Amino acid sequence: MITRPNVALIIETAAVYGRQTLHGIASYQRTHGGWSVFLDERELRAPPPDWLLDSDCDGVICRSTTPSLAEKLLQSGLPVVDLNDRYGYLGIPRIGSDMPAIGRMAAEHLLERGFRHIAYCGFSGEVWSDERLSGVAEAVGGSDHLCGVFHSPSEGIRQKNWQSERTKLCDWLQTLPRPLGIVACNDVRGYNVLDACRVLNLAVPEEVAVVGVDNSETFCDLCVPSLSSILPNAERIGYEAALLLDHLMSGDKAQNQNRLIAPQEVITRQSSDILAVDDPSIAQALRFIREHSCEGISITDVLSHVPLSRSTLERGFRHFLGHSPQEEIRRVRLKRVKHLLLQTDWSLSRIAEMTGYNPDYMIVQFKHAFGETPAQWRQANSSL
């Protein structure tokens, strides 16, 4: 009779991130044989069951890890994979989202649309929120280039009158220049920002564009207008956590004690679906590039569709976007390459064909931009 390992999954089922993580674990189980699993309905901050350290568990995957629990787990010698976001690395093997990369992706999404004023709205006392802020700051060229940061405790939304919290958020928004791009630390915060914009009668996305994180469809669709959001790779995290736990239960050691997984993409909805460029000809050129860049277009093709000289086009792009039209064509094409690497199983030759590249040149351009080949990047970032 085959004995199945007893594994406790201390992962929230109340939020989309936790459920996606569990999907990744389930995917691993379908292809690598099953465990005998303990799982219950829970919120992220609910404590683990009292029996956890005294049970006959063979392994644990835990999202609710605290410093004190991590110390006890280390002393127990139990194979554990930590998925916490609140404290960072706690001395036990951990797999988590690359929080600075999430912040960078959100800020770059707004910068690509021509927003030069970028602000951040987060929760105070949360490591993951601070790390996402660091990524936003990096994308805009440093903290000094952020036009505003708003923090308040996440518990405050539940413990205090929401109207008073919203008033503080409204007061902050009124101090900021427009047009404005705001990165919210998560979709809940994005919902808060859009609600404050509604109270102030600020046009979204024309005056204020907003991007959240987690792609929680409940919050994104309830927002008016609907909320753009970063899609983390929670499913990949779950899959890799299950793979790592299997190795740990077999007596192996984790080669990377603190592995971070990059986000997948921006899911663009109405809250940021705009070009914040007040020059119609430059906006027209941008639209043409984004619609046709993968057809192998050149600057000559762009100029044939806009009433501008080459020098005026170059100056306009550098003024509004901070880089040349040629760099914008390359950026859009490489972004499409990334999307196809993640969302399809196509060969590199086919992806090159679909994005207007020669295959060898695509590999060179990709490695120059991202520091690794397309194949290496796909292996590190694909969903499963």
Buried (B, 14 or more C-beta within 10 A) or exposed (E): EEEEBBBBBBBBBEBBBBBBBBBBBBBBBEEEEEBEBBBEEBEBEEEBBEEBBEBEBBBBBBBBBBEEBBEEBEEBEBBBBBBBBBBBBBEBBBBBBBBBBBBBBBBBBBBBBBBBBBBBBBBEEBEBBBBBBBBBBBBBEEEEEBBBBBBBBBEBBEEEEEEEBBEBBBEBBEEBEBBBBBBBBBBBBBBBBBBBBBEBEBEBBEBBBBBBBBBBBEBBEBBBBBBBBBBBBBBBBBBBBBBBBBBBBEEEEBEEEBBBBBBBBBBBBBBBEBBBBEBEBBBBBBBBBBEBBBEEBEBEBBBEBBEBEEEBBBBBBEEBBEEBBBEBBBBBBBBBBBBBBBEEEEEBEEBBBBBBBEBEEBBEBBBEBBEBBBEEBBEEBBBE
